[in-house]
Amino acid sequence: MSSSYAWLVQILWAAWLTYWIVSAANVKATRQRESIASRSAHFIPMIAAAALILIPRIGAGEILFTRFVPSSAAVSWCGCVLVFAGLGFSAWARVHLGGNWSSRVTVKEDHELIRSGPYALVRHPIYTGLLLAIAGTALVEGQWRALLALLLMGISFWRKLRVEERLMNLTFADEYRQYCAHTAALIPFLL
């Protein structure tokens, strides 16, 4: 990956992570949360995906370090735009979610069903934004390992959103089912 584009992607992710950590301090108390086994089922693939993107070349798995896309400024620039847009979309969602946010699947005290901002477009905009950002990172990286990381994150988020959907259905019943009927899960108007 071109060093200037790589640095830009790293700076964007670092800024996003800093915001994510700082904003985690202002959340409501948890009333109900998923089990450790349930969390592990989607957390472990996330860690594996992060490792695929972050690990340096270690000799084994030569195919993972070959390019799936040509190395060019245009491809890298498109990747950076996707990273910026995806991280921005997930941060916008985090702002709208406010105190209801948690890194785990939870129901908070006085939990509210948020349907404004990015939640009017998709039910899981944080995942949508992060998948877009990871896709952009994969373009900038350009190697098969980054594409495999995107696939693992997609599987992880799909598993996690299914758990969230069940919990939201139990918590908000008809209100949530109506929301699902009118709002896609991840891709506006499609999925």
N, C-alpha and C positions, 0 to 999 in steps of 0.2 A: 504494500500500500504506500502510495506517495506520502512522504513524511509530512508535508504541509497539510494534506487532507486528513491524514491520520491524527495529527495534533488537533485539528479543528474538531474532529469527531470525539476525541478524548476530552477536550475542553467542554464540549456540549454535554457529554455524559457526566462529567464531574460537576458541572453547574446543576444539572438536573438532580443528581444524587444528593448534593448539598441541600437543595431546596426540599427534597423528599425527607431527609433526616430532620431538618429543622421543623418542617410542618407537622411531623409526627407527634410533636409535643402537645398539640392542641386537639386532642380527640376526646370523645365521650368515653365514659366507663363502659366496659364490655359486660353485656348481660348473658350472652351465649356465644360459644366458639366451637369451631370444628375440632375433631380429635387430632392427636399427634399423628396417628396413622394416615388420616385423611390429608393433613398438611404435608406429610412426607411424600405422598403420592404425586403432588404437583411441585413441591419444593426441590426434590432431588433432580428432576429433569432441568429445572431452572439453573441449578448449580452446575450441572454438566454442560449446559449451553454456554454459561458464562465462562467456564473453563476452556471450552473449545475456542472461544473468541480471544481470551486473554493469554493462553499458554503460548510460549515461544516454540519454535520448531524443535522437536525432540527426536528426530530421526525416524521413528516408527510411523507408520501410516502415511507414507509418501503421497498417496492420492489426496489426502485431506489438505495438503499444502499446495496443490496445483490450482490453477485459476479456472473458474467457471465463466468468467467474463473478462474481456480484454482490459488490460491496464491502460486507461486513458483519462485525461483530465475531464472529459465530458461525463464519463461513467462515475468518476469520483465526485464530481460536482453534484450530479443527480443524487448520489448517495448522501452527501452532506445535507442537501435540501430535505431529503426524506427523514434524516435523523433530526434535524431542526423541527420540521413539521410534526413528527411523531412525538418527540419529547414535549413540544409545546402543547399538543393536543392532550397528552396525558396530564400535564401540569394544570391545564385549564379544567380538566375533569376533577383533579384533586382539589382545586379551589372550590368547585361547585359542590363536591361531596362534603367538604368541611369536616366537622367533628364526627361524622359517620364513617370516616375512612379507617381502615385497618389493613395491615399487610396479611392478616389471616382472615379467613372467612368467619365473620362474626355478626352478631346483632348487638347494637349498642343500646345503652339506656336512652329512651326517647328517640329511638331510631326513626328516621324519616325516609320515605321513598323519594329520591331526587329524580326529577324528570325534566329539569331545565338545563340550559347550556348544552354541553356535548351529550348529556343524557337524553336530550330530545332527539338526537341523531342515532345513537346506539346505546344499548343497555350497559355495555362494559367498555366505555371509552378509554379507560386507563390501559386496558389490554390492547385495544385497537391502536392507540398511540405508541405503545411500547413495541408492538409487532412491526409497525411502520418504521420506527427508529432502528430496530434490529435489522430489518430488511435494508435500510440505508447503510447501516454499518457493514452488512454483508457485501453490498456493492462496493463500498470503499475498500474493504479488505480484499474482496475479489476471489477468495479461496473457498474451496468446497467445505472446509471446516466451519466457516461462517454461515454458509447455507444450511449445513446440518444443525448448527446452533439455532437458526431461525425455525427450523422444523421442530426441534425439541421444545422451544419456547411456545410455539403454536400448540403443540400437544399439551404442554403444561397448563397454558391459559385455558384451553378448551376444557380440560379436566376440572380446573378450579372454577370456571364459570358455571359448570354443571352443578357443582356443590353449592355455589352461591344461589343459583336459580332455585334449587330445592328449598333452601333456607328462606329466601325472599317469598316464595310461594306460601310457606307455612306462616310467615310473619305478616304478610300483607294480603294474602288470599286473593279475592276477586280484583282488587286494585292492581295487584302485580300481574295477574293474568291478562287484564285489559291492557296494561302497559306493554306486555310481551306481544300482544296481538297487533299493536301499532308501531312497535319499535324493534328493529333488528338487533341481534346480539352483538355482532362485531363489525359488520360492513353495512353502512347505511343502505336501506332498501333491498338488501340481498340476504345476508346471513345473520 
